[in-house]
Protein backbone atom coordinates (compact mmCIF):
# COMPACT_ATOMS: atom_id res chain seq x y z
CA UNK A 1 0.00 0.00 0.00
CA UNK A 2 1.42 3.37 -1.01
CA UNK A 3 1.18 6.43 1.25
CA UNK A 4 -1.26 9.12 0.13
CA UNK A 5 0.39 12.40 -0.88
CA UNK A 6 -1.13 15.90 -1.07
CA UNK A 7 -2.29 17.01 -4.50
CA UNK A 8 0.56 18.21 -6.69
CA UNK A 9 3.21 16.42 -4.60
CA UNK A 10 5.13 13.66 -6.36
CA UNK A 11 4.69 10.23 -4.83
CA UNK A 12 7.80 8.79 -3.15
CA UNK A 13 9.79 6.15 -4.96
CA UNK A 14 8.88 2.56 -4.16
CA UNK A 15 10.50 0.89 -1.16
CA UNK A 16 13.69 -1.00 -2.01
CA UNK A 17 15.57 -3.45 0.18
CA UNK A 18 19.31 -2.91 0.23
CA UNK A 19 21.80 -5.06 2.16
CA UNK A 20 23.08 -3.02 5.10
CA UNK A 21 26.50 -4.65 5.35
CA UNK A 22 27.12 -4.77 1.61
CA UNK A 23 26.85 -8.56 1.72
CA UNK A 24 24.07 -10.91 0.82
CA UNK A 25 20.43 -10.06 1.33
CA UNK A 26 20.30 -12.66 4.14
CA UNK A 27 22.97 -10.86 6.21
CA UNK A 28 20.76 -7.92 7.27
CA UNK A 29 18.34 -5.97 5.14
CA UNK A 30 17.41 -2.34 5.65
CA UNK A 31 14.35 -0.90 3.95
CA UNK A 32 15.38 2.36 2.33
CA UNK A 33 13.17 4.77 0.42
CA UNK A 34 15.01 7.05 -2.01
CA UNK A 35 13.72 10.59 -2.64
CA UNK A 36 16.16 11.86 -5.26
CA UNK A 37 19.49 12.41 -3.49
CA UNK A 38 17.91 11.97 -0.04
CA UNK A 39 17.13 8.51 1.33
CA UNK A 40 14.68 7.67 4.10
CA UNK A 41 15.31 5.20 6.92
CA UNK A 42 12.74 4.01 9.45
CA UNK A 43 13.33 4.57 13.15
CA UNK A 44 13.60 0.79 13.59
CA UNK A 45 16.36 0.57 10.96
CA UNK A 46 18.12 3.56 12.50
CA UNK A 47 18.07 1.82 15.89
CA UNK A 48 19.26 -1.49 14.47
CA UNK A 49 21.82 -0.10 12.00
CA UNK A 50 22.65 3.34 13.39
CA UNK A 51 26.37 3.07 12.75
CA UNK A 52 25.81 2.26 9.08
CA UNK A 53 23.39 5.18 8.71
CA UNK A 54 25.83 7.60 10.37
CA UNK A 55 28.61 6.31 8.09
CA UNK A 56 26.44 7.13 5.06
CA UNK A 57 25.77 10.62 6.43
CA UNK A 58 29.49 11.13 7.09
CA UNK A 59 30.11 10.33 3.40
CA UNK A 60 27.80 13.21 2.46
CA UNK A 61 24.39 11.55 2.13
CA UNK A 62 21.28 13.19 3.60
CA UNK A 63 19.00 10.72 5.36
CA UNK A 64 15.38 11.34 6.34
CA UNK A 65 14.17 9.42 9.40
CA UNK A 66 10.60 8.14 9.14
CA UNK A 67 8.05 6.98 11.69
CA UNK A 68 5.18 4.94 10.27
CA UNK A 69 6.25 6.02 6.79
CA UNK A 70 6.13 9.75 7.57
CA UNK A 71 9.28 11.92 7.69
CA UNK A 72 10.05 13.15 11.23
CA UNK A 73 13.74 14.14 11.13
CA UNK A 74 16.68 14.57 8.82
CA UNK A 75 20.34 13.71 9.29
CA UNK A 76 22.86 15.61 7.20
CA UNK A 77 26.62 16.01 7.30
CA UNK A 78 28.04 18.91 9.26
CA UNK A 79 29.45 21.73 7.20
CA UNK A 80 33.12 22.24 7.75
CA UNK A 81 34.51 25.70 7.19
CA UNK A 82 38.20 26.27 6.74
CA UNK A 83 39.35 29.49 8.39
CA UNK A 84 42.49 30.83 6.78
CA UNK A 85 45.00 33.15 8.37
CA UNK A 86 44.02 35.88 5.91
CA UNK A 87 40.37 35.58 6.93
CA UNK A 88 41.28 35.88 10.63
CA UNK A 89 43.47 38.94 9.97
CA UNK A 90 40.72 40.61 7.92
CA UNK A 91 38.21 39.91 10.68
CA UNK A 92 40.55 41.32 13.36
CA UNK A 93 40.99 44.52 11.36
CA UNK A 94 37.22 45.04 11.29
CA UNK A 95 36.91 44.91 15.10
CA UNK A 96 36.67 48.15 17.08
CA UNK A 97 39.71 49.42 18.97
CA UNK A 98 39.89 48.39 22.65
CA UNK A 99 41.03 50.77 25.41
CA UNK A 100 42.99 48.49 27.80
CA UNK A 101 42.41 50.74 30.83
CA UNK A 102 38.63 50.85 30.25
CA UNK A 103 38.56 47.08 29.71
CA UNK A 104 40.39 46.53 33.00
CA UNK A 105 37.93 48.82 34.85
CA UNK A 106 34.97 46.94 33.39
CA UNK A 107 36.44 43.59 34.43
CA UNK A 108 37.22 44.83 37.94
CA UNK A 109 33.67 46.22 38.29
CA UNK A 110 32.11 42.84 37.43
CA UNK A 111 34.44 40.30 39.02
CA UNK A 112 34.72 39.69 42.75
CA UNK A 113 38.47 39.80 43.41
CA UNK A 114 38.06 38.45 46.95
CA UNK A 115 37.55 34.92 45.59
C-alpha positions in Angstrom: 0.0 0.0 0.0 1.4 3.4 -1.0 1.2 6.4 1.3 -1.3 9.1 0.1 0.4 12.4 -0.9 -1.1 15.9 -1.1 -2.3 17.0 -4.5 0.6 18.2 -6.7 3.2 16.4 -4.6 5.1 13.7 -6.4 4.7 10.2 -4.8 7.8 8.8 -3.2 9.8 6.1 -5.0 8.9 2.6 -4.2 10.5 0.9 -1.2 13.7 -1.0 -2.0 15.6 -3.4 0.2 19.3 -2.9 0.2 21.8 -5.1 2.2 23.1 -3.0 5.1 26.5 -4.7 5.3 27.1 -4.8 1.6 26.9 -8.6 1.7 24.1 -10.9 0.8 20.4 -10.1 1.3 20.3 -12.7 4.1 23.0 -10.9 6.2 20.8 -7.9 7.3 18.3 -6.0 5.1 17.4 -2.3 5.6 14.4 -0.9 4.0 15.4 2.4 2.3 13.2 4.8 0.4 15.0 7.0 -2.0 13.7 10.6 -2.6 16.2 11.9 -5.3 19.5 12.4 -3.5 17.9 12.0 0.0 17.1 8.5 1.3 14.7 7.7 4.1 15.3 5.2 6.9 12.7 4.0 9.5 13.3 4.6 13.2 13.6 0.8 13.6 16.4 0.6 11.0 18.1 3.6 12.5 18.1 1.8 15.9 19.3 -1.5 14.5 21.8 -0.1 12.0 22.6 3.3 13.4 26.4 3.1 12.8 25.8 2.3 9.1 23.4 5.2 8.7 25.8 7.6 10.4 28.6 6.3 8.1 26.4 7.1 5.1 25.8 10.6 6.4 29.5 11.1 7.1 30.1 10.3 3.4 27.8 13.2 2.5 24.4 11.6 2.1 21.3 13.2 3.6 19.0 10.7 5.4 15.4 11.3 6.3 14.2 9.4 9.4 10.6 8.1 9.1 8.1 7.0 11.7 5.2 4.9 10.3 6.2 6.0 6.8 6.1 9.8 7.6 9.3 11.9 7.7 10.1 13.1 11.2 13.7 14.1 11.1 16.7 14.6 8.8 20.3 13.7 9.3 22.9 15.6 7.2 26.6 16.0 7.3 28.0 18.9 9.3 29.4 21.7 7.2 33.1 22.2 7.7 34.5 25.7 7.2 38.2 26.3 6.7 39.4 29.5 8.4 42.5 30.8 6.8 45.0 33.2 8.4 44.0 35.9 5.9 40.4 35.6 6.9 41.3 35.9 10.6 43.5 38.9 10.0 40.7 40.6 7.9 38.2 39.9 10.7 40.6 41.3 13.4 41.0 44.5 11.4 37.2 45.0 11.3 36.9 44.9 15.1 36.7 48.2 17.1 39.7 49.4 19.0 39.9 48.4 22.6 41.0 50.8 25.4 43.0 48.5 27.8 42.4 50.7 30.8 38.6 50.8 30.2 38.6 47.1 29.7 40.4 46.5 33.0 37.9 48.8 34.9 35.0 46.9 33.4 36.4 43.6 34.4 37.2 44.8 37.9 33.7 46.2 38.3 32.1 42.8 37.4 34.4 40.3 39.0 34.7 39.7 42.7 38.5 39.8 43.4 38.1 38.4 46.9 37.5 34.9 45.6 
